[in-house]
Amino acid sequence: MKINWWERSVEYAFALRHVKKEALIAPLSGPEERAGDAVFQINESLILIKFKRSDVELNSEQSKFAIGKYEEAHAAI
């Protein structure tokens, strides 16, 4: 059986499981999606999330951060 990657399905499943219904959720599309797939409000913070298909693809996001900031963001989340 072949499993297809449905990016939006993964994003919405995450939101349903981990984000309160009254929280702000802003999916991104087009040029803005280069930064991330969605912006979530959690408490008083805004979190930009980029969903990846596999762990191998996670490293591609590190270049978007200043030196040392990727590890800081990862630890905070």
NORDABEL-V11106 format. One record per pair of residues at least 12 apart in sequence whose ideal C-beta (glycine too) atoms are under 6 Angstrom apart, sorted by the first residue. I is the first residue (numbers start at 1). J is the second residue. D is the distance in Angstrom with one decimal. If there is no record, write none. Layout:
i->I j->J d->D
i->I j->J d->D
This chain:
i->5 j->53 d->5.3
i->10 j->51 d->5.5
i->11 j->37 d->5.6
i->11 j->38 d->5.8
i->11 j->51 d->5.7
i->19 j->40 d->5.5
i->23 j->41 d->4.8
i->24 j->41 d->3.7
i->25 j->40 d->5.6
i->26 j->39 d->4.4
i->36 j->48 d->4.0
i->36 j->49 d->5.7
i->36 j->50 d->4.4
i->37 j->50 d->5.5
i->37 j->51 d->5.1
